[in-house]
Amino acid sequence: MVDALYQSRGNIMAIVLDEPTLFENVLNYALFVGAFFQLVCIFAAVVVPQSSTEKEDELTTKSQSSLTHQPSHNRSHESSSRRGKKEKKKHR
């Protein structure tokens, strides 16, 4: 085996590489295709604008969430003001 690593030009060691198999070739190209596909998807996510239906969905979601949060703030404020009045009456 050591003899196979030496070339006839002297004491220079050369690594002998076997020809890649069909599976290795397919795997190599499939990895490149997968990487290219990922780059295209990332580019599309960054560059392509949203459709009008997606924008409308976001607006309705934001308005619904703001409507649901407002009553909870008002209730907490009302309850604290009620507590304040009760406490003031107790202190008198």
FENRARA-V853031 format. One record per backbone hydrogen bond with DSSP energy under -1.0 kcal/mol. NH is the residue of the N-H (numbers start at 1). CO is the residue of the C=O. E is the energy in kcal/mol with one decimal. If there is no record, write none. Layout:
BEGIN
NH&CO&E  NH&CO&E
END
This chain:
BEGIN
7&12&-1.3  14&5&-3.3  25&21&-2.1  26&22&-2.6  27&23&-2.6  28&24&-2.2  29&25&-2.4  30&26&-2.5  31&27&-1.9  32&28&-1.6  33&29&-2.4  34&30&-2.4  35&31&-2.2  36&32&-2.2  37&33&-2.3  38&34&-2.1  39&35&-2.0  40&36&-2.2  41&37&-2.3  42&38&-2.4  43&39&-2.4  44&40&-2.5  45&41&-2.2  46&42&-1.6  47&43&-2.7  48&44&-1.6  55&51&-1.7  56&52&-2.2  57&53&-2.2  58&54&-2.1  59&55&-2.2  60&56&-2.6  61&57&-2.2  62&58&-2.5  63&59&-2.5  64&60&-2.3  65&61&-2.2  66&62&-2.2  67&63&-2.0  68&64&-2.0  69&65&-1.5  70&66&-1.6  71&67&-1.0  73&69&-1.7  74&70&-2.3  75&71&-2.6  76&72&-1.9  77&73&-2.1  78&74&-2.9  79&75&-2.8  80&76&-1.9  81&77&-2.2  82&78&-2.5  83&79&-2.3  84&80&-2.2  85&81&-1.9  86&82&-2.3  87&83&-2.7  88&84&-2.1  89&85&-2.1  90&86&-2.0  91&87&-2.0  92&88&-1.0
END
